[in-house]
Amino acid sequence: MSGGRLGKLRDTRDFIDAVCELGKGNKLVALRCLKKAATEEEMRMPWALSDDRLSEFLESLVELGEDVRAEAVNVADAYGRLHPDKFRQVWNKLREQSGPA
């Protein structure tokens, strides 16, 4: 992967900004990467996403179909386990919109 926005990422915020510019298939892959990262120590760092930025990112995926929506719920769950109060509204909303697991 060379050049472009994905070639100069500094942290997860940059990654998510870049992912928001990608198409559906790439968003699905990126969500899976985020899900993995969210279970690792790096996602506990102080620069974790703001409520608004995480909400904007996850909610932007809701219209993309069942596969992407399910991955969005998984990512939101992972963040929710690390920051239950901070992200509860976001992942509850996504869970409701995705229907039963």
MMTF fields as JSON, N, C-alpha, C and O atoms, coordinates in Angstrom:
{
  "mmtfVersion": "1.0.0",
  "mmtfProducer": "UNKNOWN",
  "numBonds": 403,
  "numAtoms": 404,
  "numGroups": 101,
  "numChains": 1,
  "numModels": 1,
  "chainsPerModel": [1],
  "groupsPerChain": [101],
  "chainIdList": ["A"],
  "bondAtomList": [4, 2, 8, 6, 12, 10, 16, 14, 20, 18, 24, 22, 28, 26, 32, 30, 36, 34, 40, 38, 44, 42, 48, 46, 52, 50, 56, 54, 60, 58, 64, 62, 68, 66, 72, 70, 76, 74, 80, 78, 84, 82, 88, 86, 92, 90, 96, 94, 100, 98, 104, 102, 108, 106, 112, 110, 116, 114, 120, 118, 124, 122, 128, 126, 132, 130, 136, 134, 140, 138, 144, 142, 148, 146, 152, 150, 156, 154, 160, 158, 164, 162, 168, 166, 172, 170, 176, 174, 180, 178, 184, 182, 188, 186, 192, 190, 196, 194, 200, 198, 204, 202, 208, 206, 212, 210, 216, 214, 220, 218, 224, 222, 228, 226, 232, 230, 236, 234, 240, 238, 244, 242, 248, 246, 252, 250, 256, 254, 260, 258, 264, 262, 268, 266, 272, 270, 276, 274, 280, 278, 284, 282, 288, 286, 292, 290, 296, 294, 300, 298, 304, 302, 308, 306, 312, 310, 316, 314, 320, 318, 324, 322, 328, 326, 332, 330, 336, 334, 340, 338, 344, 342, 348, 346, 352, 350, 356, 354, 360, 358, 364, 362, 368, 366, 372, 370, 376, 374, 380, 378, 384, 382, 388, 386, 392, 390, 396, 394, 400, 398],
  "bondOrderList": [1, 1, 1, 1, 1, 1, 1, 1, 1, 1, 1, 1, 1, 1, 1, 1, 1, 1, 1, 1, 1, 1, 1, 1, 1, 1, 1, 1, 1, 1, 1, 1, 1, 1, 1, 1, 1, 1, 1, 1, 1, 1, 1, 1, 1, 1, 1, 1, 1, 1, 1, 1, 1, 1, 1, 1, 1, 1, 1, 1, 1, 1, 1, 1, 1, 1, 1, 1, 1, 1, 1, 1, 1, 1, 1, 1, 1, 1, 1, 1, 1, 1, 1, 1, 1, 1, 1, 1, 1, 1, 1, 1, 1, 1, 1, 1, 1, 1, 1, 1],
  "groupList": [{"groupName": "MET", "atomNameList": ["N", "CA", "C", "O"], "elementList": ["N", "C", "C", "O"], "formalChargeList": [0, 0, 0, 0], "bondAtomList": [1, 0, 2, 1, 3, 2], "bondOrderList": [1, 1, 2], "singleLetterCode": "M", "chemCompType": "L-PEPTIDE LINKING"}, {"groupName": "SER", "atomNameList": ["N", "CA", "C", "O"], "elementList": ["N", "C", "C", "O"], "formalChargeList": [0, 0, 0, 0], "bondAtomList": [1, 0, 2, 1, 3, 2], "bondOrderList": [1, 1, 2], "singleLetterCode": "S", "chemCompType": "L-PEPTIDE LINKING"}, {"groupName": "GLY", "atomNameList": ["N", "CA", "C", "O"], "elementList": ["N", "C", "C", "O"], "formalChargeList": [0, 0, 0, 0], "bondAtomList": [1, 0, 2, 1, 3, 2], "bondOrderList": [1, 1, 2], "singleLetterCode": "G", "chemCompType": "PEPTIDE LINKING"}, {"groupName": "ARG", "atomNameList": ["N", "CA", "C", "O"], "elementList": ["N", "C", "C", "O"], "formalChargeList": [0, 0, 0, 0], "bondAtomList": [1, 0, 2, 1, 3, 2], "bondOrderList": [1, 1, 2], "singleLetterCode": "R", "chemCompType": "L-PEPTIDE LINKING"}, {"groupName": "LEU", "atomNameList": ["N", "CA", "C", "O"], "elementList": ["N", "C", "C", "O"], "formalChargeList": [0, 0, 0, 0], "bondAtomList": [1, 0, 2, 1, 3, 2], "bondOrderList": [1, 1, 2], "singleLetterCode": "L", "chemCompType": "L-PEPTIDE LINKING"}, {"groupName": "LYS", "atomNameList": ["N", "CA", "C", "O"], "elementList": ["N", "C", "C", "O"], "formalChargeList": [0, 0, 0, 0], "bondAtomList": [1, 0, 2, 1, 3, 2], "bondOrderList": [1, 1, 2], "singleLetterCode": "K", "chemCompType": "L-PEPTIDE LINKING"}, {"groupName": "ASP", "atomNameList": ["N", "CA", "C", "O"], "elementList": ["N", "C", "C", "O"], "formalChargeList": [0, 0, 0, 0], "bondAtomList": [1, 0, 2, 1, 3, 2], "bondOrderList": [1, 1, 2], "singleLetterCode": "D", "chemCompType": "L-PEPTIDE LINKING"}, {"groupName": "THR", "atomNameList": ["N", "CA", "C", "O"], "elementList": ["N", "C", "C", "O"], "formalChargeList": [0, 0, 0, 0], "bondAtomList": [1, 0, 2, 1, 3, 2], "bondOrderList": [1, 1, 2], "singleLetterCode": "T", "chemCompType": "L-PEPTIDE LINKING"}, {"groupName": "PHE", "atomNameList": ["N", "CA", "C", "O"], "elementList": ["N", "C", "C", "O"], "formalChargeList": [0, 0, 0, 0], "bondAtomList": [1, 0, 2, 1, 3, 2], "bondOrderList": [1, 1, 2], "singleLetterCode": "F", "chemCompType": "L-PEPTIDE LINKING"}, {"groupName": "ILE", "atomNameList": ["N", "CA", "C", "O"], "elementList": ["N", "C", "C", "O"], "formalChargeList": [0, 0, 0, 0], "bondAtomList": [1, 0, 2, 1, 3, 2], "bondOrderList": [1, 1, 2], "singleLetterCode": "I", "chemCompType": "L-PEPTIDE LINKING"}, {"groupName": "ALA", "atomNameList": ["N", "CA", "C", "O"], "elementList": ["N", "C", "C", "O"], "formalChargeList": [0, 0, 0, 0], "bondAtomList": [1, 0, 2, 1, 3, 2], "bondOrderList": [1, 1, 2], "singleLetterCode": "A", "chemCompType": "L-PEPTIDE LINKING"}, {"groupName": "VAL", "atomNameList": ["N", "CA", "C", "O"], "elementList": ["N", "C", "C", "O"], "formalChargeList": [0, 0, 0, 0], "bondAtomList": [1, 0, 2, 1, 3, 2], "bondOrderList": [1, 1, 2], "singleLetterCode": "V", "chemCompType": "L-PEPTIDE LINKING"}, {"groupName": "CYS", "atomNameList": ["N", "CA", "C", "O"], "elementList": ["N", "C", "C", "O"], "formalChargeList": [0, 0, 0, 0], "bondAtomList": [1, 0, 2, 1, 3, 2], "bondOrderList": [1, 1, 2], "singleLetterCode": "C", "chemCompType": "L-PEPTIDE LINKING"}, {"groupName": "GLU", "atomNameList": ["N", "CA", "C", "O"], "elementList": ["N", "C", "C", "O"], "formalChargeList": [0, 0, 0, 0], "bondAtomList": [1, 0, 2, 1, 3, 2], "bondOrderList": [1, 1, 2], "singleLetterCode": "E", "chemCompType": "L-PEPTIDE LINKING"}, {"groupName": "ASN", "atomNameList": ["N", "CA", "C", "O"], "elementList": ["N", "C", "C", "O"], "formalChargeList": [0, 0, 0, 0], "bondAtomList": [1, 0, 2, 1, 3, 2], "bondOrderList": [1, 1, 2], "singleLetterCode": "N", "chemCompType": "L-PEPTIDE LINKING"}, {"groupName": "PRO", "atomNameList": ["N", "CA", "C", "O"], "elementList": ["N", "C", "C", "O"], "formalChargeList": [0, 0, 0, 0], "bondAtomList": [1, 0, 2, 1, 3, 2], "bondOrderList": [1, 1, 2], "singleLetterCode": "P", "chemCompType": "L-PEPTIDE LINKING"}, {"groupName": "TRP", "atomNameList": ["N", "CA", "C", "O"], "elementList": ["N", "C", "C", "O"], "formalChargeList": [0, 0, 0, 0], "bondAtomList": [1, 0, 2, 1, 3, 2], "bondOrderList": [1, 1, 2], "singleLetterCode": "W", "chemCompType": "L-PEPTIDE LINKING"}, {"groupName": "TYR", "atomNameList": ["N", "CA", "C", "O"], "elementList": ["N", "C", "C", "O"], "formalChargeList": [0, 0, 0, 0], "bondAtomList": [1, 0, 2, 1, 3, 2], "bondOrderList": [1, 1, 2], "singleLetterCode": "Y", "chemCompType": "L-PEPTIDE LINKING"}, {"groupName": "HIS", "atomNameList": ["N", "CA", "C", "O"], "elementList": ["N", "C", "C", "O"], "formalChargeList": [0, 0, 0, 0], "bondAtomList": [1, 0, 2, 1, 3, 2], "bondOrderList": [1, 1, 2], "singleLetterCode": "H", "chemCompType": "L-PEPTIDE LINKING"}, {"groupName": "GLN", "atomNameList": ["N", "CA", "C", "O"], "elementList": ["N", "C", "C", "O"], "formalChargeList": [0, 0, 0, 0], "bondAtomList": [1, 0, 2, 1, 3, 2], "bondOrderList": [1, 1, 2], "singleLetterCode": "Q", "chemCompType": "L-PEPTIDE LINKING"}],
  "groupTypeList": [0, 1, 2, 2, 3, 4, 2, 5, 4, 3, 6, 7, 3, 6, 8, 9, 6, 10, 11, 12, 13, 4, 2, 5, 2, 14, 5, 4, 11, 10, 4, 3, 12, 4, 5, 5, 10, 10, 7, 13, 13, 13, 0, 3, 0, 15, 16, 10, 4, 1, 6, 6, 3, 4, 1, 13, 8, 4, 13, 1, 4, 11, 13, 4, 2, 13, 6, 11, 3, 10, 13, 10, 11, 14, 11, 10, 6, 10, 17, 2, 3, 4, 18, 15, 6, 5, 8, 3, 19, 11, 16, 14, 5, 4, 3, 13, 19, 1, 2, 15, 10],
  "groupIdList": [1, 2, 3, 4, 5, 6, 7, 8, 9, 10, 11, 12, 13, 14, 15, 16, 17, 18, 19, 20, 21, 22, 23, 24, 25, 26, 27, 28, 29, 30, 31, 32, 33, 34, 35, 36, 37, 38, 39, 40, 41, 42, 43, 44, 45, 46, 47, 48, 49, 50, 51, 52, 53, 54, 55, 56, 57, 58, 59, 60, 61, 62, 63, 64, 65, 66, 67, 68, 69, 70, 71, 72, 73, 74, 75, 76, 77, 78, 79, 80, 81, 82, 83, 84, 85, 86, 87, 88, 89, 90, 91, 92, 93, 94, 95, 96, 97, 98, 99, 100, 101],
  "secStructList": [7, 7, 1, 6, 4, 4, 4, 4, 7, 7, 1, 2, 2, 2, 2, 2, 2, 2, 2, 6, 6, 1, 7, 2, 2, 2, 2, 2, 2, 2, 2, 2, 2, 2, 2, 2, 2, 2, 6, 1, 4, 4, 4, 4, 1, 6, 6, 7, 7, 7, 2, 2, 2, 2, 2, 2, 2, 2, 2, 2, 2, 4, 4, 4, 7, 2, 2, 2, 2, 2, 2, 2, 2, 2, 2, 2, 2, 2, 2, 2, 2, 2, 1, 2, 2, 2, 2, 2, 2, 2, 2, 2, 2, 2, 2, 2, 2, 2, 7, 7, 7],
  "xCoordList": [0.851, 0.0, 0.903, 1.772, 0.72, 1.617, 0.848, -0.215, 1.416, 0.819, -0.563, -1.056, -1.173, -2.528, -2.606, -1.602, -3.8, -4.06, -3.595, -3.058, -3.792, -3.429, -1.925, -1.471, -1.134, 0.312, 0.943, 2.126, 0.178, 0.773, -0.071, -0.368, -0.444, -1.247, -0.359, 0.734, -0.847, -0.096, -0.702, 0.024, -1.998, -2.654, -4.032, -4.377, -4.801, -6.103, -7.055, -7.893, -6.94, -7.815, -7.571, -8.521, -6.302, -5.993, -6.538, -7.085, -6.384, -6.867, -8.374, -8.849, -9.107, -10.555, -10.958, -11.894, -10.25, -10.536, -10.359, -11.177, -9.291, -9.029, -10.074, -10.535, -10.447, -11.438, -12.764, -13.466, -13.098, -14.365, -14.427, -15.511, -13.281, -13.236, -13.272, -13.327, -13.241, -13.166, -14.544, -15.562, -14.554, -15.793, -16.197, -15.486, -17.345, -17.94, -17.018, -16.839, -16.437, -15.591, -14.395, -14.045, -13.77, -12.625, -13.032, -12.272, -14.215, -14.688, -14.865, -14.561, -15.351, -15.54, -14.201, -14.09, -13.194, -11.861, -11.335, -10.788, -11.5, -11.011, -11.709, -11.079, -12.996, -13.717, -13.152, -13.028, -12.808, -12.227, -10.884, -10.557, -10.108, -8.844, -9.101, -8.41, -10.087, -10.412, -10.879, -10.544, -11.656, -12.137, -10.958, -10.937, -9.977, -8.79, -8.027, -7.62, -7.837, -7.089, -7.794, -7.146, -9.112, -9.869, -9.698, -10.022, -9.19, -8.965, -7.53, -7.16, -6.727, -5.324, -5.063, -5.887, -3.919, -3.573, -3.627, -3.989, -3.274, -3.181, -4.496, -4.484, -5.626, -6.9, -7.258, -8.283, -6.433, -6.663, -5.902, -5.965, -5.198, -4.39, -5.268, -6.42, -4.729, -5.535, -6.106, -7.104, -5.509, -6.03, -7.219, -7.597, -7.812, -8.983, -10.013, -10.065, -10.813, -11.747, -12.711, -13.122, -13.052, -14.087, -15.438, -15.596, -16.392, -17.747, -18.272, -18.773, -18.147, -18.713, -18.049, -18.727, -16.72, -15.999, -16.33, -16.565, -16.35, -16.699, -18.127, -18.406, -19.019, -20.418, -20.574, -21.28, -19.905, -19.984, -19.478, -20.088, -18.339, -17.758, -18.677, -18.971, -19.126, -19.948, -21.299, -21.781, -21.906, -23.22, -23.152, -24.13, -22.001, -21.858, -21.884, -22.117, -21.646, -21.61, -22.977, -23.172, -23.915, -25.195, -25.957, -26.688, -25.789, -26.533, -25.893, -26.435, -24.76, -24.012, -24.411, -23.819, -25.389, -25.842, -25.51, -24.765, -26.074, -26.018, -24.601, -24.293, -23.729, -22.379, -21.623, -21.029, -21.652, -20.928, -21.575, -20.878, -22.882, -23.583, -23.197, -22.967, -23.126, -22.745, -21.328, -21.064, -20.416, -19.046, -19.014, -18.241, -19.844, -19.901, -20.344, -19.809, -21.311, -21.759, -20.622, -20.425, -19.88, -18.757, -17.709, -17.194, -17.396, -16.414, -16.949, -16.227, -18.204, -18.795, -18.799, -18.564, -19.063, -19.014, -17.618, -17.461, -16.61, -15.237, -14.895, -14.31, -15.26, -15.041, -15.869, -15.412, -17.076, -17.964, -17.408, -17.616, -16.707, -16.107, -14.989, -14.781, -14.267, -13.172, -13.686, -13.125, -14.744, -15.263, -16.787, -17.493, -17.295, -18.731, -19.628, -20.661, -19.243, -20.099, -19.982, -20.979, -18.751, -18.494, -19.171, -19.667, -19.195, -19.682, -21.002, -21.451, -21.623, -22.85, -23.921, -24.526, -24.168, -25.232, -24.956, -25.864, -23.699, -23.353, -23.605, -24.285, -23.058, -23.206, -24.59, -25.001, -25.331, -26.725, -27.545, -28.377, -27.294, -28.019, -27.72, -28.63, -26.438, -26.077, -26.679, -27.134, -26.685, -27.264, -28.743, -29.232, -29.454, -30.883, -31.093, -31.991, -30.268, -30.444, -30.054, -30.533, -29.187, -28.745, -29.667, -29.573, -30.552, -31.471, -30.797, -29.666, -31.48, -30.948, -29.669, -29.482, -28.801, -27.52, -27.748, -26.798],
  "yCoordList": [-1.159, 0.0, 1.229, 1.348, 2.124, 3.262, 4.537, 4.526, 5.647, 6.941, 7.08, 6.189, 8.211, 8.433, 8.511, 8.456, 8.638, 8.826, 7.638, 7.823, 6.421, 5.239, 5.082, 4.331, 5.784, 5.667, 6.482, 6.305, 7.382, 8.237, 8.309, 9.393, 7.164, 7.119, 7.278, 6.717, 8.046, 8.241, 7.443, 6.991, 7.267, 6.577, 6.101, 6.22, 5.572, 5.017, 6.079, 5.79, 7.302, 8.359, 8.568, 8.692, 8.61, 8.745, 7.548, 7.703, 6.366, 5.154, 5.24, 4.937, 5.648, 5.725, 6.813, 6.632, 7.949, 8.988, 8.438, 8.702, 7.675, 7.11, 6.064, 6.017, 5.228, 4.189, 4.8, 4.236, 5.945, 6.587, 6.966, 7.203, 7.025, 7.365, 6.124, 6.25, 4.943, 3.714, 3.203, 3.664, 2.246, 1.596, 0.512, 0.231, -0.082, -1.049, -2.214, -2.525, -2.856, -4.022, -3.683, -4.436, -2.545, -2.138, -1.734, -1.938, -1.165, -0.823, -2.094, -2.109, -3.145, -4.405, -4.941, -5.368, -4.919, -5.358, -4.47, -4.966, -3.17, -2.235, -2.452, -2.357, -2.742, -3.007, -4.222, -4.235, -5.248, -6.443, -6.122, -6.657, -5.252, -4.819, -4.049, -4.25, -3.172, -2.408, -3.311, -3.086, -4.336, -5.26, -5.939, -6.077, -6.363, -6.99, -5.991, -6.315, -4.782, -3.767, -3.404, -3.117, -3.417, -3.009, -3.98, -3.651, -5.18, -6.15, -6.075, -6.79, -5.215, -5.122, -3.861, -2.948, -3.833, -2.753, -1.373, -0.402, -1.267, 0.048, 0.816, 2.047, 0.12, 0.817, 1.393, 2.061, 1.145, 1.729, 3.05, 3.677, 3.456, 4.667, 5.917, 5.89, 7.005, 8.212, 8.838, 9.554, 8.596, 9.212, 8.47, 8.714, 7.566, 6.843, 7.831, 8.991, 7.357, 8.222, 8.966, 8.464, 10.145, 10.892, 10.224, 9.486, 10.495, 9.96, 10.29, 9.419, 11.562, 12.009, 11.323, 10.927, 11.184, 10.592, 9.112, 8.633, 8.39, 6.974, 6.8, 5.944, 7.602, 7.519, 7.772, 7.041, 8.818, 9.156, 8.007, 7.667, 7.402, 6.307, 5.086, 4.542, 4.663, 3.461, 3.667, 2.794, 4.822, 5.062, 5.182, 4.892, 5.608, 5.699, 4.319, 4.199, 3.281, 1.928, 1.25, 0.23, 1.813, 1.151, 0.975, -0.001, 1.921, 1.836, 0.884, 0.685, 0.293, -0.455, -1.915, -2.635, -2.369, -3.743, -4.612, -4.209, -5.813, -6.7, -7.07, -7.05, -7.41, -7.842, -6.734, -6.948, -5.558, -4.429, -4.009, -3.657, -4.045, -3.669, -4.611, -4.163, -5.902, -6.873, -6.604, -6.688, -6.283, -5.965, -4.684, -4.578, -3.715, -2.47, -2.747, -2.162, -3.628, -3.993, -4.666, -4.397, -5.531, -6.2, -5.2, -5.308, -4.232, -3.217, -2.38, -2.099, -1.986, -1.189, -1.964, -1.387, -3.257, -4.084, -4.087, -3.986, -4.201, -4.222, -2.905, -2.904, -1.79, -0.496, -0.393, 0.143, -0.904, -0.821, -1.552, -1.123, -2.646, -3.376, -2.562, -2.632, -1.788, -0.978, 0.325, 0.813, 0.88, 2.179, 2.095, 2.759, 1.3, 1.001, 2.225, 2.301, 3.179, 4.36, 5.27, 5.78, 5.464, 6.412, 6.012, 6.87, 4.723, 4.281, 3.523, 3.015, 3.439, 2.633, 3.045, 2.182, 4.34, 4.782, 4.383, 3.971, 4.507, 4.177, 2.712, 2.37, 1.828, 0.413, -0.125, -1.088, 0.462, 0.055, 0.414, -0.368, 1.61, 2.036, 1.089, 0.677, 0.746, -0.158, -1.545, -2.168, -2.026, -3.353, -3.354, -4.296, -2.305, -2.206, -2.215, -2.892, -1.466, -1.341, -2.613, -2.855, -3.433, -4.634, -5.817, -6.837, -5.693, -6.787, -7.895, -7.733, -9.026, -10.135, -10.695, -10.703, -11.159, -11.732, -13.079, -13.719],
  "zCoordList": [0.0, 0.0, 0.0, 0.864, -0.929, -0.996, -1.271, -1.891, -0.789, -1.054, -0.455, 0.236, -0.732, -0.259, 1.256, 1.965, 1.706, 3.132, 3.961, 5.053, 3.462, 4.238, 4.393, 5.257, 3.563, 3.648, 4.757, 5.049, 5.39, 6.412, 7.676, 8.178, 8.173, 9.388, 10.614, 10.685, 11.569, 12.809, 13.957, 14.842, 13.957, 15.058, 14.601, 13.425, 15.519, 15.165, 14.641, 13.787, 15.14, 14.61, 13.13, 12.356, 12.722, 11.294, 10.517, 9.425, 11.086, 10.435, 10.189, 9.095, 11.197, 11.061, 10.077, 9.298, 10.108, 9.117, 7.704, 6.823, 7.493, 6.172, 5.804, 4.664, 6.765, 6.506, 6.065, 5.227, 6.629, 6.276, 4.799, 4.267, 4.138, 2.72, 1.821, 0.598, 2.409, 1.626, 1.246, 1.761, 0.336, -0.066, 0.927, 1.891, 0.669, 1.592, 1.928, 3.105, 0.946, 1.2, 2.073, 2.981, 1.792, 2.59, 3.994, 4.941, 4.143, 5.48, 6.308, 7.501, 5.683, 6.401, 6.899, 8.048, 6.046, 6.445, 7.567, 8.552, 7.42, 8.431, 9.763, 10.816, 9.727, 10.964, 11.67, 12.894, 10.896, 11.518, 12.161, 13.221, 11.524, 12.126, 13.405, 14.404, 13.383, 14.574, 15.701, 16.864, 15.357, 16.382, 17.067, 18.29, 16.275, 16.845, 17.714, 18.83, 17.202, 17.945, 19.242, 20.249, 19.218, 20.396, 21.554, 22.695, 21.266, 22.337, 22.846, 23.778, 22.24, 22.615, 23.427, 23.473, 24.055, 24.971, 24.331, 24.996, 23.049, 22.417, 22.444, 22.434, 22.479, 22.459, 23.827, 23.966, 24.827, 26.144, 26.313, 27.37, 25.285, 25.377, 25.436, 25.002, 25.97, 26.197, 24.934, 25.016, 23.759, 22.551, 21.963, 20.817, 22.733, 22.237, 21.683, 22.093, 20.763, 20.041, 20.951, 21.997, 20.539, 21.248, 20.974, 20.002, 21.839, 21.649, 20.253, 19.543, 19.874, 18.607, 17.413, 16.466, 17.459, 16.328, 16.194, 15.085, 17.29, 17.242, 16.758, 15.919, 17.282, 16.893, 15.395, 14.7, 14.91, 13.484, 12.621, 11.607, 13.037, 12.275, 12.255, 11.191, 13.428, 13.49, 12.817, 12.095, 13.058, 12.471, 10.957, 10.267, 10.432, 8.977, 8.329, 7.127, 9.122, 8.585, 8.592, 7.932, 9.335, 9.538, 8.229, 8.061, 7.299, 6.036, 5.037, 3.95, 5.376, 4.364, 4.23, 3.426, 4.987, 4.818, 6.013, 6.906, 6.018, 7.174, 7.598, 8.79, 6.643, 7.008, 7.72, 8.777, 7.132, 7.71, 9.027, 9.979, 9.079, 10.313, 11.454, 12.577, 11.173, 12.203, 12.695, 13.895, 11.783, 12.196, 13.021, 13.973, 12.664, 13.434, 14.864, 15.807, 15.027, 16.372, 17.135, 18.32, 16.471, 17.136, 17.603, 18.715, 16.758, 17.135, 18.287, 19.244, 18.196, 19.269, 20.579, 21.64, 20.515, 21.718, 22.323, 23.54, 21.475, 21.964, 22.658, 23.741, 22.035, 22.679, 23.95, 24.96, 23.891, 25.047, 26.257, 27.392, 26.026, 27.147, 27.791, 29.003, 26.974, 27.514, 28.133, 29.114, 27.562, 28.001, 28.11, 27.351, 29.03, 29.036, 29.15, 28.484, 29.984, 30.117, 28.909, 28.397, 28.462, 27.381, 26.074, 25.344, 25.778, 24.468, 24.51, 23.483, 25.666, 25.792, 24.79, 24.154, 24.636, 23.735, 22.293, 21.571, 21.878, 20.496, 20.219, 19.252, 21.069, 20.726, 20.99, 20.342, 21.922, 22.091, 20.849, 20.39, 20.318, 19.116, 17.951, 17.231, 17.771, 16.683, 16.886, 15.927, 18.107, 18.384, 18.025, 17.401, 18.415, 18.089, 16.577, 16.076, 15.856, 14.415, 13.677, 12.569, 14.276, 13.57, 13.832, 13.149, 14.811, 15.089, 15.867, 16.326, 16.023, 16.813, 16.222, 15.006, 17.086, 16.624, 15.991, 15.541]
}
